[in-house]
Amino acid sequence: MGISIEQAIIHEISQDSQGQMRCRLRPQPLLNTHAVETMLEELHQTYSGKAGKGFGFFGTHDDDGEANSAFSDALTGYRKGDLGFVEFSG
């Protein structure tokens, strides 16, 4: 794999019958097993092989046009050690 994985977590996002979105957060990271490494390798190959790689981005503004720094602030907190991985991911 072209990247090094230190921790991985999977949260569930689903839509109920009324169209409401739900997010169920996993309380802890996945164990670093061969199965997890294989899954992440396949995921990495799938997305890195796409032409244009237009599969998502983090916006810089909210719907009202105001700057949205929530992700940037959380990433900074995680990298400084002020925020744990599970808290950062949720």
C-alpha positions, 0 to 999 in steps of 0.5 A: 500500500502506498500509505501507512495505516496507524488506526482505522475505524468504520462508522455506519451512516444509514437512511431510515424509511422516512428518509432521515439520515442516521449515524452510528459511531463505532466506540473504538478503532478496528483491530489491526488484523490481516483482514483489516489491512486487506480491506484497506488495501482494496479500498485504497486501490479502488479509489487511487485507480479512479480517473479524476479521483472526484470521490469527495472533498471537505468543503471550506464553507457552510451552506450559509457561506460562512467559513467552516473550520470544524474539520480543520480544527479537529485535525489540528487537535488530533495531530497535536494530541489534544483529541483522541482518534475516536473523538476525531473520527466522530 
